[in-house]
Amino acid sequence: MKDFAFYLGIGFTLLGLAYTAVVLFMRGATFGTERRPYVFNGVALILLGISLLARGLGVGNWLVYILWVVAAYLAIRASREILASRRR
């Protein structure tokens, strides 16, 4: 039986894919003119989900930690870009 991280990884990956698809294909003023930071957030969710899938499957911890660092970097960068665009 898979552990909880595996199923949580599936959920985060599907959530990230759905969020990224909405950002890329939804028209309107929801995300403003600059969609790149929101795509970064979606990719961060996908990477987080993949890392949890890997952890649930017993893949080496070093790969999981690298994916966490990349996901955190993308999320922080996206937050900074969103805040900077609102200040203009």
Biopython code that builds the backbone (N, CA, C, O; Angstrom):
import numpy as np
from Bio.PDB.StructureBuilder import StructureBuilder

atoms = [
    (1, "MET", "N", (0.834, -1.178, 0.000)),
    (1, "MET", "CA", (0.000, 0.000, 0.000)),
    (1, "MET", "C", (0.882, 1.246, 0.000)),
    (1, "MET", "O", (1.890, 1.308, 0.704)),
    (2, "LYS", "N", (0.501, 2.204, -0.775)),
    (2, "LYS", "CA", (1.246, 3.466, -0.848)),
    (2, "LYS", "C", (0.989, 4.274, 0.411)),
    (2, "LYS", "O", (-0.052, 4.139, 1.054)),
    (3, "ASP", "N", (1.948, 5.109, 0.748)),
    (3, "ASP", "CA", (1.729, 5.945, 1.926)),
    (3, "ASP", "C", (1.031, 7.247, 1.525)),
    (3, "ASP", "O", (0.747, 7.481, 0.351)),
    (4, "PHE", "N", (0.766, 8.076, 2.515)),
    (4, "PHE", "CA", (-0.017, 9.294, 2.318)),
    (4, "PHE", "C", (0.663, 10.271, 1.366)),
    (4, "PHE", "O", (-0.020, 10.974, 0.621)),
    (5, "ALA", "N", (1.995, 10.328, 1.375)),
    (5, "ALA", "CA", (2.723, 11.256, 0.507)),
    (5, "ALA", "C", (2.431, 10.973, -0.968)),
    (5, "ALA", "O", (2.351, 11.904, -1.769)),
    (6, "PHE", "N", (2.272, 9.713, -1.329)),
    (6, "PHE", "CA", (1.992, 9.359, -2.716)),
    (6, "PHE", "C", (0.655, 9.953, -3.163)),
    (6, "PHE", "O", (0.571, 10.573, -4.223)),
    (7, "TYR", "N", (-0.377, 9.764, -2.360)),
    (7, "TYR", "CA", (-1.698, 10.270, -2.727)),
    (7, "TYR", "C", (-1.767, 11.792, -2.656)),
    (7, "TYR", "O", (-2.450, 12.428, -3.459)),
    (8, "LEU", "N", (-1.071, 12.361, -1.711)),
    (8, "LEU", "CA", (-0.984, 13.820, -1.633)),
    (8, "LEU", "C", (-0.255, 14.362, -2.864)),
    (8, "LEU", "O", (-0.618, 15.416, -3.385)),
    (9, "GLY", "N", (0.758, 13.656, -3.323)),
    (9, "GLY", "CA", (1.479, 14.039, -4.533)),
    (9, "GLY", "C", (0.590, 14.018, -5.758)),
    (9, "GLY", "O", (0.675, 14.903, -6.609)),
    (10, "ILE", "N", (-0.268, 13.006, -5.851)),
    (10, "ILE", "CA", (-1.211, 12.961, -6.970)),
    (10, "ILE", "C", (-2.134, 14.177, -6.927)),
    (10, "ILE", "O", (-2.395, 14.806, -7.952)),
    (11, "GLY", "N", (-2.621, 14.497, -5.740)),
    (11, "GLY", "CA", (-3.519, 15.646, -5.594)),
    (11, "GLY", "C", (-2.862, 16.963, -5.961)),
    (11, "GLY", "O", (-3.441, 17.769, -6.689)),
    (12, "PHE", "N", (-1.640, 17.188, -5.454)),
    (12, "PHE", "CA", (-0.934, 18.437, -5.765)),
    (12, "PHE", "C", (-0.582, 18.531, -7.249)),
    (12, "PHE", "O", (-0.651, 19.611, -7.835)),
    (13, "THR", "N", (-0.211, 17.420, -7.847)),
    (13, "THR", "CA", (0.120, 17.438, -9.271)),
    (13, "THR", "C", (-1.112, 17.777, -10.107)),
    (13, "THR", "O", (-1.035, 18.601, -11.017)),
    (14, "LEU", "N", (-2.240, 17.150, -9.804)),
    (14, "LEU", "CA", (-3.463, 17.454, -10.548)),
    (14, "LEU", "C", (-3.921, 18.889, -10.303)),
    (14, "LEU", "O", (-4.382, 19.560, -11.226)),
    (15, "LEU", "N", (-3.795, 19.359, -9.068)),
    (15, "LEU", "CA", (-4.150, 20.744, -8.766)),
    (15, "LEU", "C", (-3.254, 21.712, -9.535)),
    (15, "LEU", "O", (-3.742, 22.700, -10.084)),
    (16, "GLY", "N", (-1.952, 21.440, -9.581)),
    (16, "GLY", "CA", (-1.024, 22.287, -10.316)),
    (16, "GLY", "C", (-1.303, 22.300, -11.803)),
    (16, "GLY", "O", (-1.231, 23.349, -12.444)),
    (17, "LEU", "N", (-1.625, 21.129, -12.359)),
    (17, "LEU", "CA", (-1.965, 21.070, -13.785)),
    (17, "LEU", "C", (-3.238, 21.848, -14.087)),
    (17, "LEU", "O", (-3.304, 22.569, -15.083)),
    (18, "ALA", "N", (-4.246, 21.708, -13.240)),
    (18, "ALA", "CA", (-5.497, 22.432, -13.452)),
    (18, "ALA", "C", (-5.287, 23.938, -13.311)),
    (18, "ALA", "O", (-5.802, 24.718, -14.112)),
    (19, "TYR", "N", (-4.537, 24.344, -12.297)),
    (19, "TYR", "CA", (-4.278, 25.770, -12.075)),
    (19, "TYR", "C", (-3.507, 26.374, -13.250)),
    (19, "TYR", "O", (-3.839, 27.463, -13.721)),
    (20, "THR", "N", (-2.485, 25.669, -13.719)),
    (20, "THR", "CA", (-1.691, 26.163, -14.843)),
    (20, "THR", "C", (-2.540, 26.250, -16.109)),
    (20, "THR", "O", (-2.415, 27.202, -16.879)),
    (21, "ALA", "N", (-3.397, 25.265, -16.323)),
    (21, "ALA", "CA", (-4.278, 25.303, -17.498)),
    (21, "ALA", "C", (-5.234, 26.484, -17.430)),
    (21, "ALA", "O", (-5.476, 27.141, -18.443)),
    (22, "VAL", "N", (-5.778, 26.764, -16.256)),
    (22, "VAL", "CA", (-6.677, 27.909, -16.106)),
    (22, "VAL", "C", (-5.935, 29.209, -16.381)),
    (22, "VAL", "O", (-6.453, 30.091, -17.066)),
    (23, "VAL", "N", (-4.724, 29.328, -15.847)),
    (23, "VAL", "CA", (-3.935, 30.546, -16.060)),
    (23, "VAL", "C", (-3.627, 30.738, -17.537)),
    (23, "VAL", "O", (-3.711, 31.853, -18.051)),
    (24, "LEU", "N", (-3.273, 29.664, -18.215)),
    (24, "LEU", "CA", (-2.865, 29.786, -19.617)),
    (24, "LEU", "C", (-4.044, 29.995, -20.567)),
    (24, "LEU", "O", (-3.912, 30.706, -21.563)),
    (25, "PHE", "N", (-5.184, 29.392, -20.275)),
    (25, "PHE", "CA", (-6.262, 29.387, -21.252)),
    (25, "PHE", "C", (-7.470, 30.232, -20.886)),
    (25, "PHE", "O", (-8.341, 30.437, -21.732)),
    (26, "MET", "N", (-7.557, 30.727, -19.663)),
    (26, "MET", "CA", (-8.701, 31.549, -19.272)),
    (26, "MET", "C", (-8.498, 32.978, -19.745)),
    (26, "MET", "O", (-7.440, 33.569, -19.532)),
    (27, "ARG", "N", (-9.496, 33.513, -20.371)),
    (27, "ARG", "CA", (-9.424, 34.885, -20.845)),
    (27, "ARG", "C", (-10.144, 35.789, -19.857)),
    (27, "ARG", "O", (-11.074, 35.364, -19.172)),
    (28, "GLY", "N", (-9.711, 37.018, -19.793)),
    (28, "GLY", "CA", (-10.336, 37.974, -18.889)),
    (28, "GLY", "C", (-9.295, 38.670, -18.038)),
    (28, "GLY", "O", (-8.093, 38.476, -18.223)),
    (29, "ALA", "N", (-9.755, 39.465, -17.124)),
    (29, "ALA", "CA", (-8.862, 40.283, -16.310)),
    (29, "ALA", "C", (-8.507, 39.625, -14.981)),
    (29, "ALA", "O", (-7.991, 40.296, -14.087)),
    (30, "THR", "N", (-8.767, 38.343, -14.831)),
    (30, "THR", "CA", (-8.517, 37.673, -13.555)),
    (30, "THR", "C", (-7.046, 37.715, -13.163)),
    (30, "THR", "O", (-6.714, 37.978, -12.008)),
    (31, "PHE", "N", (-6.178, 37.460, -14.114)),
    (31, "PHE", "CA", (-4.753, 37.388, -13.822)),
    (31, "PHE", "C", (-3.979, 38.603, -14.325)),
    (31, "PHE", "O", (-2.755, 38.648, -14.197)),
    (32, "GLY", "N", (-4.652, 39.560, -14.878)),
    (32, "GLY", "CA", (-3.965, 40.737, -15.393)),
    (32, "GLY", "C", (-3.282, 40.440, -16.709)),
    (32, "GLY", "O", (-3.531, 39.415, -17.344)),
    (33, "THR", "N", (-2.421, 41.350, -17.104)),
    (33, "THR", "CA", (-1.749, 41.182, -18.390)),
    (33, "THR", "C", (-0.529, 40.281, -18.293)),
    (33, "THR", "O", (-0.168, 39.630, -19.273)),
    (34, "GLU", "N", (0.097, 40.233, -17.159)),
    (34, "GLU", "CA", (1.298, 39.417, -16.982)),
    (34, "GLU", "C", (0.928, 38.113, -16.286)),
    (34, "GLU", "O", (0.609, 38.109, -15.097)),
    (35, "ARG", "N", (0.970, 37.015, -17.020)),
    (35, "ARG", "CA", (0.574, 35.715, -16.487)),
    (35, "ARG", "C", (1.765, 34.879, -16.010)),
    (35, "ARG", "O", (1.574, 33.855, -15.353)),
    (36, "ARG", "N", (2.964, 35.296, -16.327)),
    (36, "ARG", "CA", (4.146, 34.496, -16.013)),
    (36, "ARG", "C", (4.262, 34.134, -14.534)),
    (36, "ARG", "O", (4.540, 32.972, -14.235)),
    (37, "PRO", "N", (4.065, 35.064, -13.587)),
    (37, "PRO", "CA", (4.197, 34.660, -12.188)),
    (37, "PRO", "C", (3.166, 33.613, -11.767)),
    (37, "PRO", "O", (3.445, 32.773, -10.913)),
    (38, "TYR", "N", (1.987, 33.664, -12.360)),
    (38, "TYR", "CA", (0.960, 32.682, -12.026)),
    (38, "TYR", "C", (1.305, 31.312, -12.605)),
    (38, "TYR", "O", (0.998, 30.282, -12.006)),
    (39, "VAL", "N", (1.943, 31.307, -13.770)),
    (39, "VAL", "CA", (2.431, 30.048, -14.335)),
    (39, "VAL", "C", (3.538, 29.483, -13.437)),
    (39, "VAL", "O", (3.605, 28.272, -13.230)),
    (40, "PHE", "N", (4.404, 30.350, -12.906)),
    (40, "PHE", "CA", (5.430, 29.902, -11.960)),
    (40, "PHE", "C", (4.793, 29.220, -10.751)),
    (40, "PHE", "O", (5.286, 28.190, -10.288)),
    (41, "ASN", "N", (3.702, 29.788, -10.237)),
    (41, "ASN", "CA", (3.009, 29.161, -9.108)),
    (41, "ASN", "C", (2.460, 27.791, -9.485)),
    (41, "ASN", "O", (2.535, 26.854, -8.690)),
    (42, "GLY", "N", (1.914, 27.668, -10.674)),
    (42, "GLY", "CA", (1.405, 26.377, -11.130)),
    (42, "GLY", "C", (2.509, 25.343, -11.269)),
    (42, "GLY", "O", (2.342, 24.189, -10.873)),
    (43, "VAL", "N", (3.630, 25.756, -11.831)),
    (43, "VAL", "CA", (4.760, 24.838, -11.980)),
    (43, "VAL", "C", (5.309, 24.447, -10.606)),
    (43, "VAL", "O", (5.728, 23.307, -10.408)),
    (44, "ALA", "N", (5.309, 25.382, -9.663)),
    (44, "ALA", "CA", (5.756, 25.063, -8.305)),
    (44, "ALA", "C", (4.851, 24.006, -7.677)),
    (44, "ALA", "O", (5.338, 23.096, -7.005)),
    (45, "LEU", "N", (3.540, 24.117, -7.889)),
    (45, "LEU", "CA", (2.621, 23.103, -7.376)),
    (45, "LEU", "C", (2.870, 21.743, -8.028)),
    (45, "LEU", "O", (2.832, 20.712, -7.358)),
    (46, "ILE", "N", (3.120, 21.747, -9.317)),
    (46, "ILE", "CA", (3.394, 20.496, -10.023)),
    (46, "ILE", "C", (4.674, 19.864, -9.483)),
    (46, "ILE", "O", (4.707, 18.659, -9.233)),
    (47, "LEU", "N", (5.717, 20.653, -9.302)),
    (47, "LEU", "CA", (6.970, 20.124, -8.762)),
    (47, "LEU", "C", (6.809, 19.597, -7.342)),
    (47, "LEU", "O", (7.394, 18.575, -6.983)),
    (48, "LEU", "N", (6.020, 20.292, -6.542)),
    (48, "LEU", "CA", (5.747, 19.815, -5.194)),
    (48, "LEU", "C", (5.027, 18.472, -5.239)),
    (48, "LEU", "O", (5.346, 17.566, -4.469)),
    (49, "GLY", "N", (4.061, 18.345, -6.135)),
    (49, "GLY", "CA", (3.358, 17.077, -6.283)),
    (49, "GLY", "C", (4.264, 15.957, -6.742)),
    (49, "GLY", "O", (4.177, 14.837, -6.237)),
    (50, "ILE", "N", (5.139, 16.249, -7.700)),
    (50, "ILE", "CA", (6.082, 15.235, -8.185)),
    (50, "ILE", "C", (7.033, 14.820, -7.073)),
    (50, "ILE", "O", (7.367, 13.642, -6.949)),
    (51, "SER", "N", (7.470, 15.778, -6.265)),
    (51, "SER", "CA", (8.381, 15.431, -5.176)),
    (51, "SER", "C", (7.686, 14.540, -4.141)),
    (51, "SER", "O", (8.299, 13.623, -3.593)),
    (52, "LEU", "N", (6.408, 14.814, -3.879)),
    (52, "LEU", "CA", (5.683, 13.956, -2.942)),
    (52, "LEU", "C", (5.432, 12.570, -3.528)),
    (52, "LEU", "O", (5.472, 11.573, -2.808)),
    (53, "LEU", "N", (5.174, 12.509, -4.829)),
    (53, "LEU", "CA", (5.067, 11.200, -5.483)),
    (53, "LEU", "C", (6.372, 10.422, -5.351)),
    (53, "LEU", "O", (6.368, 9.233, -5.035)),
    (54, "ALA", "N", (7.482, 11.104, -5.596)),
    (54, "ALA", "CA", (8.791, 10.455, -5.488)),
    (54, "ALA", "C", (9.051, 9.997, -4.058)),
    (54, "ALA", "O", (9.580, 8.907, -3.837)),
    (55, "ARG", "N", (8.683, 10.818, -3.104)),
    (55, "ARG", "CA", (8.874, 10.443, -1.701)),
    (55, "ARG", "C", (8.018, 9.228, -1.342)),
    (55, "ARG", "O", (8.470, 8.336, -0.624)),
    (56, "GLY", "N", (6.793, 9.196, -1.839)),
    (56, "GLY", "CA", (5.914, 8.064, -1.584)),
    (56, "GLY", "C", (6.391, 6.783, -2.223)),
    (56, "GLY", "O", (6.120, 5.694, -1.716)),
    (57, "LEU", "N", (7.104, 6.902, -3.341)),
    (57, "LEU", "CA", (7.642, 5.723, -4.024)),
    (57, "LEU", "C", (9.005, 5.315, -3.495)),
    (57, "LEU", "O", (9.544, 4.289, -3.910)),
    (58, "GLY", "N", (9.567, 6.096, -2.591)),
    (58, "GLY", "CA", (10.845, 5.735, -1.982)),
    (58, "GLY", "C", (12.060, 6.145, -2.777)),
    (58, "GLY", "O", (13.136, 5.575, -2.598)),
    (59, "VAL", "N", (11.913, 7.120, -3.651)),
    (59, "VAL", "CA", (13.051, 7.634, -4.401)),
    (59, "VAL", "C", (13.968, 8.371, -3.424)),
    (59, "VAL", "O", (13.514, 8.821, -2.372)),
    (60, "GLY", "N", (15.226, 8.497, -3.756)),
    (60, "GLY", "CA", (16.201, 9.110, -2.855)),
    (60, "GLY", "C", (15.794, 10.485, -2.351)),
    (60, "GLY", "O", (15.210, 11.286, -3.081)),
    (61, "ASN", "N", (16.112, 10.739, -1.100)),
    (61, "ASN", "CA", (15.742, 12.015, -0.479)),
    (61, "ASN", "C", (16.387, 13.209, -1.162)),
    (61, "ASN", "O", (15.807, 14.295, -1.161)),
    (62, "TRP", "N", (17.562, 13.045, -1.741)),
    (62, "TRP", "CA", (18.244, 14.176, -2.360)),
    (62, "TRP", "C", (17.429, 14.732, -3.518)),
    (62, "TRP", "O", (17.400, 15.945, -3.722)),
    (63, "LEU", "N", (16.764, 13.863, -4.282)),
    (63, "LEU", "CA", (15.932, 14.322, -5.397)),
    (63, "LEU", "C", (14.708, 15.077, -4.874)),
    (63, "LEU", "O", (14.313, 16.097, -5.439)),
    (64, "VAL", "N", (14.120, 14.578, -3.810)),
    (64, "VAL", "CA", (12.959, 15.230, -3.207)),
    (64, "VAL", "C", (13.343, 16.623, -2.709)),
    (64, "VAL", "O", (12.609, 17.587, -2.925)),
    (65, "TYR", "N", (14.476, 16.724, -2.053)),
    (65, "TYR", "CA", (14.914, 18.014, -1.519)),
    (65, "TYR", "C", (15.233, 19.008, -2.634)),
    (65, "TYR", "O", (14.944, 20.198, -2.503)),
    (66, "ILE", "N", (15.816, 18.541, -3.710)),
    (66, "ILE", "CA", (16.104, 19.425, -4.849)),
    (66, "ILE", "C", (14.797, 19.958, -5.444)),
    (66, "ILE", "O", (14.693, 21.144, -5.760)),
    (67, "LEU", "N", (13.811, 19.085, -5.594)),
    (67, "LEU", "CA", (12.514, 19.525, -6.127)),
    (67, "LEU", "C", (11.847, 20.518, -5.185)),
    (67, "LEU", "O", (11.205, 21.464, -5.643)),
    (68, "TRP", "N", (11.986, 20.320, -3.879)),
    (68, "TRP", "CA", (11.425, 21.277, -2.912)),
    (68, "TRP", "C", (12.091, 22.642, -3.039)),
    (68, "TRP", "O", (11.423, 23.674, -2.970)),
    (69, "VAL", "N", (13.409, 22.647, -3.226)),
    (69, "VAL", "CA", (14.129, 23.918, -3.353)),
    (69, "VAL", "C", (13.692, 24.653, -4.622)),
    (69, "VAL", "O", (13.467, 25.863, -4.591)),
    (70, "VAL", "N", (13.573, 23.935, -5.722)),
    (70, "VAL", "CA", (13.157, 24.567, -6.979)),
    (70, "VAL", "C", (11.722, 25.083, -6.872)),
    (70, "VAL", "O", (11.425, 26.183, -7.337)),
    (71, "ALA", "N", (10.834, 24.299, -6.266)),
    (71, "ALA", "CA", (9.446, 24.739, -6.094)),
    (71, "ALA", "C", (9.369, 25.977, -5.202)),
    (71, "ALA", "O", (8.608, 26.902, -5.488)),
    (72, "ALA", "N", (10.146, 26.000, -4.131)),
    (72, "ALA", "CA", (10.151, 27.169, -3.241)),
    (72, "ALA", "C", (10.685, 28.396, -3.964)),
    (72, "ALA", "O", (10.148, 29.492, -3.809)),
    (73, "TYR", "N", (11.741, 28.218, -4.754)),
    (73, "TYR", "CA", (12.296, 29.340, -5.516)),
    (73, "TYR", "C", (11.253, 29.916, -6.473)),
    (73, "TYR", "O", (11.083, 31.132, -6.553)),
    (74, "LEU", "N", (10.557, 29.041, -7.197)),
    (74, "LEU", "CA", (9.548, 29.518, -8.149)),
    (74, "LEU", "C", (8.395, 30.226, -7.438)),
    (74, "LEU", "O", (7.900, 31.243, -7.925)),
    (75, "ALA", "N", (7.968, 29.703, -6.304)),
    (75, "ALA", "CA", (6.868, 30.322, -5.561)),
    (75, "ALA", "C", (7.271, 31.691, -5.016)),
    (75, "ALA", "O", (6.484, 32.636, -5.071)),
    (76, "ILE", "N", (8.482, 31.801, -4.493)),
    (76, "ILE", "CA", (8.956, 33.086, -3.971)),
    (76, "ILE", "C", (9.126, 34.090, -5.101)),
    (76, "ILE", "O", (8.755, 35.256, -4.965)),
    (77, "ARG", "N", (9.687, 33.638, -6.212)),
    (77, "ARG", "CA", (9.860, 34.538, -7.362)),
    (77, "ARG", "C", (8.511, 35.022, -7.884)),
    (77, "ARG", "O", (8.354, 36.196, -8.220)),
    (78, "ALA", "N", (7.547, 34.119, -7.951)),
    (78, "ALA", "CA", (6.209, 34.505, -8.416)),
    (78, "ALA", "C", (5.578, 35.512, -7.468)),
    (78, "ALA", "O", (4.971, 36.487, -7.911)),
    (79, "SER", "N", (5.717, 35.284, -6.174)),
    (79, "SER", "CA", (5.143, 36.223, -5.203)),
    (79, "SER", "C", (5.764, 37.605, -5.327)),
    (79, "SER", "O", (5.065, 38.616, -5.260)),
    (80, "ARG", "N", (7.065, 37.645, -5.507)),
    (80, "ARG", "CA", (7.739, 38.943, -5.672)),
    (80, "ARG", "C", (7.275, 39.653, -6.930)),
    (80, "ARG", "O", (7.045, 40.863, -6.909)),
    (81, "GLU", "N", (7.135, 38.917, -8.029)),
    (81, "GLU", "CA", (6.684, 39.538, -9.277)),
    (81, "GLU", "C", (5.242, 40.024, -9.178)),
    (81, "GLU", "O", (4.908, 41.079, -9.718)),
    (82, "ILE", "N", (4.391, 39.275, -8.501)),
    (82, "ILE", "CA", (2.998, 39.689, -8.332)),
    (82, "ILE", "C", (2.932, 40.956, -7.486)),
    (82, "ILE", "O", (2.207, 41.891, -7.825)),
    (83, "LEU", "N", (3.683, 40.993, -6.392)),
    (83, "LEU", "CA", (3.697, 42.186, -5.544)),
    (83, "LEU", "C", (4.281, 43.394, -6.269)),
    (83, "LEU", "O", (3.794, 44.513, -6.108)),
    (84, "ALA", "N", (5.321, 43.172, -7.066)),
    (84, "ALA", "CA", (5.925, 44.276, -7.813)),
    (84, "ALA", "C", (4.966, 44.818, -8.872)),
    (84, "ALA", "O", (4.937, 46.023, -9.119)),
    (85, "SER", "N", (4.196, 43.954, -9.487)),
    (85, "SER", "CA", (3.259, 44.436, -10.515)),
    (85, "SER", "C", (2.097, 45.195, -9.898)),
    (85, "SER", "O", (1.513, 46.050, -10.562)),
    (86, "ARG", "N", (1.748, 44.919, -8.677)),
    (86, "ARG", "CA", (0.648, 45.643, -8.020)),
    (86, "ARG", "C", (1.089, 47.002, -7.507)),
    (86, "ARG", "O", (0.253, 47.880, -7.295)),
    (87, "ARG", "N", (2.367, 47.188, -7.306)),
    (87, "ARG", "CA", (2.871, 48.484, -6.837)),
    (87, "ARG", "C", (2.947, 49.521, -7.946)),
    (87, "ARG", "O", (2.975, 50.722, -7.679)),
    (88, "ARG", "N", (2.979, 49.061, -9.182)),
    (88, "ARG", "CA", (3.095, 49.986, -10.314)),
    (88, "ARG", "C", (1.849, 50.754, -10.539)),
    (88, "ARG", "O", (1.786, 51.574, -11.454)),
]
sb = StructureBuilder()
sb.init_structure("model")
sb.init_model(0)
sb.init_chain("A")
sb.init_seg("    ")
for serial, (resi, resn, name, xyz) in enumerate(atoms, 1):
    if name == "N":
        sb.init_residue(resn, " ", resi, " ")
    sb.init_atom(name, np.array(xyz, "f"), 0.0, 1.0, " ", f" {name:<3s}", serial, name[0])
structure = sb.get_structure()
